[in-house]
Amino acid sequence: MPPTPRHRRTHRILAAAAGLATVGALAAAMPASAGQDGSTPHHHPGSGRYQDVQLLSFNDLHGNLEPPTGSSGRVTELQADGTTKSIDAGGVEYLATHLREARKGNKYSITAAAGDMVGASPLISGLFHDEPTIDALNKLDLDVTSVGNHEFDEGAKELARLQNGGCHPTDGCYDKKAKFQGADFPYLAANVTDEKTGKPILKPYWVWKKNGVKVGFIGVTLEGTPNIVSADGVKGLKFGDEVETINKYAKVLQRQGVKSIVALIHEGGAPASTAYNYDCDSPGAGDGISGPIVDIAKNVTPAVDALVTGHTHQAYACTIPDPSGRPRMVTSASSFGRLYTDTTLTYDRWTGDIARTAVKSANHVVTRDVAKAADMTSLISKWKTLSAPIASRPIGYIAGEIGNTGNESPLGDMIADAQLAYAKSVDPEADLAVMNPGGIRAGLTYAASGSEGDGVVTYGEAYTVQPFANTVNLVNLTGAQVITALQQQVSGANEAAPKILQISKGLTYTLDLTKSGAARVVADSVKLNGAAIDPAATYRVAMNSFLAGGGDGFAELGKGADVVVGGDDLAAFESYLTATSSATAPYPVPTADRITVVR
């Protein structure tokens, strides 16, 4: 996923642990003379031994205040007969209503998140450096969140401003009546330290307290954040190992007498099913989930009672065994505010710890069949009014839906072509362009999103597709380097989860998925305008500044010579669409046939 969110353009858990017990059964099973950890219990007179604590959580909101559209605004639900159905979901007006309803009757309720609350946001938030999203999260009564990689898109200083408040250093204050106050909740960044001081740049942990109940939260982002954020965004920062960091601060919390601990981790996994209610503990604990979070969960100290995760935009509520072999809940609530997770943590007042066998969790859909939260409607209306003149401006026309999914997507082809066209306007000798798939945040929908009419692409819609302040850069690469870069799509850092570059017209090759590693890209199949790429020749290649910096594991692209830093990537896309489409001759849906895939 690419870096830096765009600057203001006007300026230029339902898985339950095995052997789930009732509170009464737990009380009967545990001797009154000892706690779960063998310690002498500390009974609070006048209170029951067990107290259920509600943990509501979500992740990867990405500034989606309005209901997301297309596939980004739907979730898949598994039915009892094995079929699936699609449900429209998301929008903070509905998320607020669902969370407020879920809290009713729960005096002990905490709301937490696992990062990427901001960044890669739709125009209504991204245009204003995500201040609208922070305001919305404050109204949602979010208690705490970890940082994610996108919190660093504009650098540590901007993250600090989102936490502490104040006007943007370049664009100033958007609301002349009230200065931006910042987040009412703490951002946790335990594994993000200043290279010079070695100290965390934000709080590493936070403790929630109520009537003698204490629950500690440790927040981390993925160690690989520098690989997926622009170099400027992480300059001067060090990102530590997730497990080592969590284990370190778990000991700190324990020394402070906090034994109930939840880790907020902006790293995740991939369940075997995309259905939000899939049982990923079938046939065994965590058997239905893969990815980085599995190893993390298996190695984080047993002192941590639950893991709230994110980053992969997947939905799951699984139990994965901790290092002692005990089941531990690991959850993720998809993305864009389409789901929230409701986890019950049964707190033992005698020991101060969570009775782990009683932890249960489930994901719930943020349906749109409930009343909208009036305060969120008002907030959205305020920012829409400010952004409307920019967002509603038509920039082109399309003949049908242009999607962004698949190894090669129609929209990927279109954007690569747009960047090549821009590159040729700067340097007529430009040969080809490549685009990272993570930089294409949504498809172009044919149906009108407002009053513009079907097939009309507005600036706001284009912004949602490419919400990053990247430039289109030109570099010289040898043919051998071009081939190596294509091989890096499916090898090295990208071997387990390939990142297939979107390519401009004229560049073709074969991707053989029956092979492994770099061999998946058939070297002698790589051609430009029908002629084999010459390893010794020099080619002028266009790409965004994120890729030109070696982002997403494409180290070879970062070695380009004779670099020319061009203009804004969204401006290039806008110019191309305007020049190549009209109401009577809309842009045709690309066929996405440049990469031949062998399976």
C-alpha positions in Angstrom: 0.0 0.0 0.0 1.4 3.3 -1.0 2.4 6.3 1.0 1.5 9.8 1.8 -2.2 10.8 1.8 -3.0 13.6 -0.6 -2.4 17.1 0.5 -5.3 19.6 0.2 -5.7 20.1 -3.5 -7.2 23.5 -3.2 -3.7 24.6 -2.3 -1.4 22.9 -4.2 -15.0 -12.9 18.3 -18.2 -16.0 16.8 -15.4 -18.4 17.8 -15.5 -19.5 21.4 -12.7 -21.3 23.4 -13.1 -25.0 23.7 -14.8 -26.0 26.9 -16.7 -22.7 27.3 -17.8 -22.4 30.9 -20.5 -20.5 32.6 -19.5 -18.1 35.4 -21.1 -20.4 37.9 -19.2 -23.4 36.6 -15.9 -21.4 36.7 -16.5 -20.4 40.2 -17.2 -23.9 41.2 -14.1 -25.2 39.4 -11.7 -22.8 40.9 -10.6 -23.2 44.5 -11.4 -20.2 46.6 -7.9 -20.2 48.1 -6.0 -19.6 44.9 -6.1 -17.6 41.7 -5.6 -18.9 38.1 -1.9 -18.2 38.4 -1.6 -19.8 41.8 -1.5 -16.4 43.6 -3.4 -15.5 46.7 -6.7 -13.9 45.6 -7.5 -10.4 46.5 -11.3 -10.4 47.0 -13.2 -7.1 46.7 -15.9 -7.1 49.4 -19.3 -6.4 48.2 -18.6 -7.4 44.6 -19.0 -10.6 42.6 -15.9 -12.5 41.8 -16.4 -12.3 38.0 -17.2 -9.2 36.0 -17.9 -9.3 32.3 -16.1 -6.6 30.4 -17.3 -5.8 26.9 -14.6 -5.0 24.3 -16.0 -3.5 21.1 -13.4 -3.2 18.4 -12.8 -2.4 14.7 -9.9 -1.7 12.4 -8.8 -0.2 9.0 -11.5 2.5 8.9 -9.4 4.5 6.4 -11.5 7.6 6.8 -14.7 6.0 5.4 -17.2 8.3 7.0 -19.8 7.9 4.3 -21.1 4.4 3.4 -18.4 2.9 1.1 -19.6 2.0 -2.4 -19.3 -1.1 -4.6 -17.7 -4.2 -3.1 -16.0 -2.0 -0.5 -19.4 -1.4 1.0 -20.6 -5.0 1.2 -19.8 -8.1 3.4 -20.4 -11.7 2.7 -22.5 -13.7 5.1 -22.5 -17.5 5.3 -25.9 -19.1 5.5 -27.0 -22.2 7.4 -27.4 -24.1 4.2 -23.9 -23.3 3.0 -24.8 -20.6 0.6 -23.7 -17.0 1.0 -25.4 -13.7 0.7 -24.1 -10.1 0.3 -25.1 -7.4 2.8 -24.6 -3.6 2.4 -22.5 -2.4 5.3 -20.6 0.6 6.6 -20.9 4.3 7.2 -20.1 6.0 10.5 -23.8 7.2 10.9 -24.7 3.5 11.2 -21.5 2.4 13.0 -22.3 4.9 15.7 -25.8 3.6 16.1 -24.7 0.0 16.3 -21.9 0.7 18.8 -24.2 2.8 21.0 -26.9 0.0 20.9 -24.3 -2.6 21.7 -23.1 -0.7 24.8 -26.6 -0.6 26.3 -26.8 -2.6 29.5 -23.0 -3.0 29.6 -21.6 -0.8 32.4 -18.1 -2.1 31.7 -17.5 -1.4 28.1 -14.3 -0.5 26.2 -14.0 0.5 22.5 -10.7 -0.1 20.9 -9.2 -0.1 17.4 -6.2 -1.7 15.6 -4.9 1.0 13.4 -5.3 2.6 9.9 -8.1 4.8 11.2 -6.8 7.4 8.7 -4.9 7.4 5.4 -6.0 6.3 2.0 -9.2 8.1 2.8 -12.0 9.2 0.6 -12.0 12.9 -0.3 -14.4 14.1 2.4 -11.7 13.2 5.0 -8.5 13.1 3.0 -8.9 16.6 1.6 -8.7 17.9 5.1 -5.8 15.7 6.4 -8.3 13.4 8.1 -9.4 15.8 10.7 -13.0 14.8 10.0 -12.2 11.2 10.8 -10.6 12.1 14.1 -13.7 14.2 15.0 -15.9 11.2 14.1 -13.8 8.8 16.2 -14.1 11.1 19.1 -17.9 11.1 18.7 -17.8 7.3 18.5 -16.2 7.3 22.0 -13.2 5.4 20.9 -11.1 4.7 23.9 -7.8 3.6 22.4 -6.2 2.5 19.1 -2.8 1.3 17.9 -1.1 3.0 15.1 -1.2 1.4 11.6 1.1 1.9 8.7 -1.1 4.6 7.2 -0.9 6.7 10.3 2.6 7.5 9.1 1.7 8.5 5.5 2.3 12.1 6.3 5.0 11.5 8.9 5.4 11.5 12.7 4.8 15.2 13.1 1.4 15.0 11.4 0.5 11.9 13.5 1.4 13.9 16.6 -0.9 16.7 15.3 -3.7 14.3 14.9 -3.1 13.2 18.5 -2.6 16.6 20.1 -4.5 19.0 17.9 -3.6 22.2 16.2 -3.9 23.7 12.7 -2.2 22.1 9.7 1.2 23.7 9.2 0.6 24.3 5.5 -3.2 24.5 5.0 -4.0 26.1 8.3 -7.4 25.7 10.1 -10.4 24.5 8.2 -12.9 25.5 10.8 -12.3 29.2 11.6 -14.6 29.1 14.6 -12.9 26.2 16.4 -9.3 25.0 16.3 -8.8 21.3 15.7 -8.5 19.6 19.1 -7.0 16.3 18.1 -7.9 12.8 19.3 -9.6 12.3 22.6 -8.2 8.8 22.7 -4.6 7.7 22.9 -2.7 6.4 19.8 -0.4 3.6 21.0 2.9 3.0 19.2 4.9 0.7 21.4 7.2 -0.6 18.7 7.8 2.8 16.9 10.8 4.5 18.4 12.9 7.6 17.7 16.2 6.4 16.1 18.2 8.9 18.2 16.6 8.5 21.6 15.3 4.9 21.3 12.1 6.0 23.0 8.5 5.3 21.7 7.2 8.4 19.8 3.8 7.9 21.4 2.4 6.0 24.4 3.3 2.3 24.3 0.4 1.2 26.5 -2.7 2.5 28.2 -4.8 1.1 31.1 -8.6 1.3 31.3 -9.9 1.4 34.9 -13.4 1.2 36.5 -14.4 0.1 40.0 -11.3 -1.9 40.6 -11.3 -3.5 37.2 -8.1 -2.8 35.2 -7.4 -3.8 31.6 -4.2 -2.9 29.9 -3.7 -2.2 26.2 -0.5 -2.5 24.2 -0.5 -1.1 20.6 1.9 -2.0 17.8 2.0 -1.7 14.0 3.6 -4.2 11.7 7.4 -4.3 11.8 7.5 -4.0 8.0 5.8 -0.6 8.0 8.9 1.1 6.4 8.4 -1.2 3.3 4.9 0.1 2.6 5.2 3.7 3.5 7.2 6.5 1.8 10.7 7.0 3.1 9.8 10.5 4.2 6.9 9.2 6.3 9.1 7.0 8.5 12.3 9.1 8.4 14.1 9.0 11.8 11.9 6.2 13.1 12.6 2.5 13.9 10.0 -0.2 13.9 10.6 -3.1 16.3 9.5 -6.7 16.3 5.8 -7.0 17.3 6.2 -10.0 19.6 9.3 -8.8 21.4 7.7 -5.4 22.0 4.4 -6.8 23.2 6.2 -9.2 25.6 8.3 -6.4 26.9 5.4 -4.1 27.8 3.3 -7.0 29.1 6.0 -7.4 31.8 5.8 -3.6 32.5 2.1 -3.8 32.9 2.3 -6.8 35.2 4.8 -5.0 37.4 2.2 -2.3 37.7 -0.3 -4.8 38.9 -2.2 -5.0 35.6 -2.8 -8.7 34.7 -5.6 -8.3 32.2 -3.9 -7.4 28.9 -5.1 -6.9 25.3 -2.7 -6.4 22.4 -3.8 -4.1 19.5 -1.8 -5.2 16.5 -1.9 -3.7 13.1 -1.0 -6.9 11.4 -3.3 -9.7 10.4 -4.1 -12.9 8.6 -6.3 -14.5 5.9 -9.2 -16.8 6.8 -10.0 -19.6 4.4 -13.4 -18.0 3.7 -14.3 -14.4 3.0 -17.6 -14.7 4.9 -17.4 -12.6 8.1 -19.1 -15.3 10.2 -16.9 -18.2 9.0 -15.8 -20.5 11.8 -12.0 -20.4 11.4 -11.7 -22.7 14.4 -13.0 -25.6 12.3 -11.7 -28.2 12.4 -9.2 -27.1 15.1 -8.2 -23.9 16.8 -7.1 -21.4 14.2 -6.9 -24.0 11.5 -8.8 -21.9 9.1 -6.5 -18.9 9.2 -3.1 -18.2 7.8 -0.7 -15.3 7.5 1.7 -13.3 9.8 -0.8 -13.1 12.7 -0.6 -16.8 13.3 3.1 -16.8 14.2 2.7 -13.7 16.2 -0.2 -15.1 18.2 1.7 -18.3 18.9 4.6 -16.4 20.3 3.1 -13.5 22.2 3.3 -14.1 26.0 0.4 -16.0 27.6 0.1 -12.9 29.9 -1.8 -11.3 27.0 -5.4 -12.4 27.0 -6.7 -11.3 23.6 -5.4 -10.0 20.3 -7.3 -7.4 18.3 -5.7 -7.2 14.8 -6.0 -5.6 11.4 -4.1 -4.6 8.2 -5.3 -7.4 6.0 -8.9 -6.1 5.8 -10.2 -9.6 6.7 -12.9 -10.7 9.1 -12.2 -13.4 11.7 -12.7 -14.3 15.3 -10.5 -17.3 16.0 -8.8 -18.9 18.9 -5.1 -19.6 18.3 -3.0 -21.4 21.0 -0.6 -19.2 23.0 3.0 -20.4 23.8 1.6 -22.4 26.7 -1.0 -24.2 24.5 -4.0 -22.4 25.9 -6.6 -21.0 23.4 -6.5 -17.2 23.0 -9.0 -15.0 21.0 -7.7 -13.3 17.9 -10.0 -11.0 16.0 -10.3 -8.6 13.0 -13.3 -6.7 11.8 -12.7 -6.4 8.0 -12.3 -2.8 7.0 -14.0 0.5 6.2 -16.3 0.3 9.2 -18.4 -2.6 7.8 -18.1 -4.7 10.9 -17.4 -4.4 14.6 -16.3 -7.1 17.0 -18.0 -7.7 20.3 -15.8 -9.6 22.7 -16.7 -10.6 26.3 -13.7 -10.6 28.6 -14.6 -12.3 32.0 -12.6 -10.5 34.6 -11.7 -12.3 37.8 -11.6 -9.7 40.6 -9.8 -12.1 42.9 -6.8 -12.5 40.5 -7.1 -9.4 38.4 -6.8 -11.6 35.3 -9.1 -12.7 32.6 -10.8 -16.1 32.9 -9.6 -17.1 29.5 -11.9 -20.1 29.0 -14.8 -17.7 29.3 -13.7 -15.3 26.5 -16.1 -15.3 23.6 -16.3 -13.1 20.5 -18.2 -12.5 17.3 -18.2 -10.1 14.4 -21.4 -8.1 13.7 -22.4 -6.3 10.5 -22.8 -2.6 10.5 -26.1 -2.8 8.6 -27.8 0.2 7.1 -31.3 -0.7 8.3 -30.9 1.2 11.6 -31.4 4.9 12.3 -28.6 7.2 11.4 -26.8 8.8 14.3 -27.7 12.5 14.0 -24.4 13.8 15.2 -22.6 11.9 12.5 -25.0 13.1 9.9 -24.3 16.7 11.0 -20.5 16.1 10.9 -20.6 14.6 7.4 -22.8 17.4 6.1 -20.4 20.0 7.4 -17.4 18.5 5.6 -19.3 17.6 2.5 -20.3 21.2 2.1 -16.7 22.3 2.3 -15.5 19.6 -0.2 -18.5 19.7 -2.6 -17.2 22.2 -5.1 -14.1 20.1 -5.6 -15.6 16.7 -5.3 -18.5 17.1 -7.7 -16.5 18.4 -10.7 -16.8 16.0 -13.7 -13.5 14.9 -15.2 -14.5 12.3 -17.7 -16.8 9.5 -18.8 -16.7 5.7 -18.8 -18.7 3.1 -20.7 -19.1 0.7 -17.9 -17.8 -0.5 -14.5 -14.0 -0.4 -14.4 -12.9 -2.7 -11.6 -9.6 -2.9 -9.7 -9.6 -6.6 -8.8 -7.6 -9.5 -10.2 -3.9 -10.0 -11.0 -4.3 -7.5 -13.8 -7.3 -5.2 -13.4 -9.0 -3.0 -16.0 -8.5 0.0 -13.9 -4.8 -0.9 -13.4 -4.3 -0.9 -17.1 -6.1 2.4 -17.4 -3.9 4.1 -14.7 -0.7 2.7 -16.1 -1.7 4.1 -19.5 -2.5 7.4 -18.0 0.9 7.6 -16.4 2.7 6.6 -19.6 0.7 9.3 -21.5 1.8 11.9 -18.9 5.4 10.6 -19.1 5.5 11.0 -22.8 4.3 14.6 -22.4 7.4 15.2 -20.2 9.8 13.0 -22.2 8.7 11.7 -25.7 11.2 8.9 -25.2 9.2 7.3 -22.4 8.7 3.6 -23.0 6.4 2.1 -20.4 4.7 2.6 -17.0 4.1 0.4 -14.0 1.6 0.9 -11.2 1.4 -0.8 -7.8 -1.9 -2.5 -7.1 -2.1 -1.3 -3.5 -2.2 2.3 -4.8 -5.6 1.7 -6.5 -8.0 1.9 -3.6 -11.3 1.4 -5.4 -12.9 0.8 -8.7 -14.7 3.3 -10.9 -18.4 2.7 -10.6 -20.7 3.3 -13.6 -23.7 4.2 -11.6 -24.0 7.9 -10.5 -22.9 8.5 -6.9 -24.8 11.9 -6.9 -26.5 14.0 -9.5 -23.8 13.8 -12.1 -25.4 11.0 -14.1 -24.4 7.4 -14.9 -21.0 7.0 -16.4 -19.7 10.4 -15.3 -16.5 10.3 -13.3 -16.2 13.1 -10.8 -13.0 14.4 -9.2 -14.2 12.9 -5.8 -14.5 9.5 -7.4 -11.1 9.7 -8.9 -9.7 10.9 -5.6 -11.1 7.8 -3.9 -9.2 5.6 -6.5 -5.9 7.4 -6.0 -5.9 9.2 -2.6 -2.1 9.5 -2.3 0.1 12.5 -2.9 2.4 10.6 -5.2 4.2 12.2 -8.2 4.8 10.4 -11.5 8.5 9.9 -11.8 10.6 8.9 -14.8 13.7 6.7 -14.5 16.1 4.8 -16.7 16.2 1.1 -16.2 18.0 -1.6 -18.2 16.0 -4.4 -19.7 17.5 -6.7 -17.2 16.3 -4.5 -14.4 12.8 -4.4 -15.9 12.7 -8.2 -15.9 14.1 -8.3 -12.3 11.4 -5.9 -11.1 8.7 -8.0 -12.7 10.2 -11.1 -10.9 10.1 -9.2 -7.6 6.3 -9.3 -7.9 6.4 -13.0 -7.0 9.7 -13.5 -5.2 11.5 -12.3 -2.1 9.3 -10.2 0.1 6.4 -10.7 -2.3 6.7 -14.5 -2.7 4.1 -15.4 -0.1 1.7 -12.7 -1.2 2.4 -11.6 -4.8 2.0 -7.9 -5.7 1.3 -7.9 -9.4 2.3 -4.6 -11.1 -0.3 -3.0 -13.4 1.4 -2.4 -16.8 0.9 0.1 -19.7 -0.2 -0.8 -23.2 2.5 -2.6 -25.2 4.2 -4.4 -22.3 3.3 -8.1 -22.2 4.6 -11.2 -20.5 3.5 -14.6 -19.2 2.9 -15.3 -15.4 3.3 -19.0 -14.8 1.7 -19.7 -11.4 2.5 -23.4 -11.7 6.1 -22.5 -10.9 7.6 -20.9 -7.8 9.5 -17.7 -6.9 11.0 -15.5 -9.6 10.5 -18.4 -12.2 6.8 -17.5 -12.2 7.7 -14.6 -14.5 8.8 -16.2 -17.8 11.8 -14.0 -18.6 11.9 -14.6 -22.4 8.2 -13.8 -22.6 8.6 -10.2 -21.6 8.0 -8.0 -24.6 7.5 -4.3 -25.5 5.4 -3.7 -28.5 5.9 -7.2 -29.6 9.7 -7.2 -29.4 11.6 -9.0 -26.7 13.0 -6.8 -24.0 16.7 -6.4 -24.5 18.5 -7.0 -21.2 21.3 -4.6 -22.2 19.2 -1.8 -23.6 18.0 1.2 -21.6 14.3 1.9 -21.1 12.6 5.1 -19.8 10.1 3.9 -17.2 7.3 5.9 -15.5 6.0 5.0 -12.1 4.7 6.8 -9.0 7.2 8.1 -6.4 6.3 5.3 -4.0 7.5 2.6 -6.4 10.5 4.8 -7.5 11.6 4.7 -3.8 11.6 0.9 -3.9 8.2 0.5 -2.1 6.2 -2.7 -1.8 9.4 -4.8 -2.1 10.4 -3.5 -5.6 14.0 -2.7 -4.7 15.0 -2.8 -8.4 12.7 0.0 -9.2 14.4 2.1 -6.6 17.7 1.8 -8.5 16.6 3.8 -11.6 19.0 6.4 -13.1 18.4 9.9 -14.5 15.3 10.4 -12.3 12.8 13.1 -13.2 10.2 14.0 -10.6 7.0 14.8 -12.4 3.6 16.1 -11.4 0.8 14.8 -9.3 -0.4 11.3 -10.1 -4.1 12.1 -9.8 -3.7 15.1 -12.0 -2.1 12.9 -14.6 -5.1 10.5 -14.4 -7.5 13.4 -14.6 -5.8 14.8 -17.7 -5.8 11.5 -19.4 -9.4 10.7 -18.7 -10.5 14.2 -19.8 -8.5 13.9 -23.1 -9.7 10.4 -24.0 -13.4 10.4 -23.1 -16.5 12.4 -23.8 -20.3 12.1 -23.2 -20.7 10.7 -26.7 -17.5 8.6 -26.7 -17.0 7.3 -23.1 -13.8 5.5 -22.1 -14.2 1.8 -22.9 -13.7 -0.8 -20.2 -10.1 -2.2 -20.7 -9.8 -5.9 -21.5 -7.0 -6.5 -19.0 -5.2 -8.9 -21.3 -1.6 -7.8 -21.1 -0.5 -10.5 -18.7 -1.0 -14.1 -19.8 -1.6 -16.2 -16.7 -0.8 -19.9 -16.6 -2.4 -21.9 -13.7 
